[in-house]
């Protein structure tokens, strides 16, 4: 069996997408989660894109959505909060460990002097 050192099986494709990486990073330090609006602003995505990415993360068990009615001004509006699940937090930490290893290996390879390369 041939070894594939650059296959990086620990880089979970659920996280390894720019918007979902931003979502997970935004939520990682927030035990009480973030509102849909806050998350949308932090990640720079549209309502539709955020909905789709949250659906992927929720189906994988990484986030939970909490729908509440919030009072704003004189009205009551539904508000969605997004929270990391314990499983999501653990899986994201594992992903980050693998990513750190990949980056360390890439940095070492990229900074290693090579003979015969054009300047």
C-alpha positions in Angstrom: 0.0 0.0 0.0 1.4 3.4 -1.0 1.6 6.1 1.6 0.0 9.4 0.7 1.7 12.0 3.0 0.0 15.0 1.4 -3.6 13.6 1.4 -4.3 15.2 4.8 -7.3 13.1 5.8 -7.7 15.2 9.1 -8.7 18.3 7.1 -12.4 17.8 7.5 -14.1 19.2 4.3 -17.0 20.5 6.4 -14.6 23.0 8.0 -12.2 23.4 5.1 -14.3 26.0 3.3 -13.7 29.7 3.8 -17.2 30.7 5.1 -17.6 27.7 7.4 -14.1 28.2 8.7 -15.1 31.8 9.5 -18.3 30.7 11.2 -16.5 28.1 13.4 -13.8 30.6 14.3 -16.3 33.2 15.2 -18.2 30.8 17.4 -15.2 29.2 19.0 -14.8 31.9 21.7 -18.5 32.5 22.3 -20.0 30.1 24.8 -23.4 31.9 24.4 -23.2 31.8 20.6 -23.9 34.6 18.2 -27.1 35.9 16.6 -27.6 35.1 12.9 -27.1 38.9 12.2 -23.9 39.1 14.2 -22.5 36.0 12.5 -23.5 37.3 9.0 -21.7 40.6 9.7 -18.5 38.9 11.1 -18.2 36.5 8.2 -19.2 38.9 5.4 -21.8 36.6 3.8 -25.4 37.0 2.6 -28.4 35.6 4.5 -28.7 32.8 1.9 -25.1 31.8 2.1 -25.1 31.8 5.9 -28.2 29.7 5.9 -26.7 27.1 3.6 -23.4 26.9 5.5 -25.2 26.7 8.9 -27.3 23.8 7.4 -24.1 21.9 6.5 -22.6 22.5 10.0 -25.9 21.6 11.7 -26.3 18.4 9.8 -22.8 17.4 10.8 -23.7 18.1 14.4 -21.2 20.9 14.8 -23.6 23.7 15.5 -27.1 24.1 17.1 -29.6 26.8 16.2 -31.8 28.3 18.9 -34.8 30.3 17.7 -36.1 32.8 20.3 -38.5 35.7 20.2 -36.7 38.9 21.1 -38.1 42.3 22.0 -36.7 45.1 19.9 -38.3 48.5 20.3 -42.0 47.8 20.6 -42.1 44.6 18.5 -41.4 41.0 19.1 -39.2 39.5 16.4 -37.8 36.0 16.0 -34.1 35.8 16.5 -31.8 32.8 15.7 -28.7 32.2 17.8 -26.0 29.9 16.7 -24.0 27.9 19.2 -21.2 25.4 18.9 -22.0 21.9 20.1 -19.5 20.1 22.3 -18.9 17.6 19.4 -18.4 20.6 17.1 -15.9 22.2 19.4 -13.9 18.9 19.7 -14.0 18.3 15.9 -12.9 21.8 15.2 -10.0 21.5 17.6 -8.9 18.3 15.9 -9.2 20.1 12.5 -7.1 23.0 13.8 -4.4 20.6 15.1 -4.2 18.9 11.7 -4.2 22.3 9.9 -1.3 23.5 12.2 0.7 20.4 11.2 0.0 20.9 7.5 1.1 24.6 7.8 4.3 23.7 9.7 5.2 21.1 7.1 4.5 23.5 4.2 6.4 26.3 5.9 9.4 24.0 6.4 9.3 22.9 2.8 8.9 26.4 1.4 11.8 27.8 3.4 14.2 25.0 2.7 17.0 26.1 0.4 16.8 24.3 -2.9 19.6 24.0 -5.4 19.0 24.6 -9.1 15.9 26.9 -8.8 15.9 30.1 -10.8 16.2 33.2 -8.7 
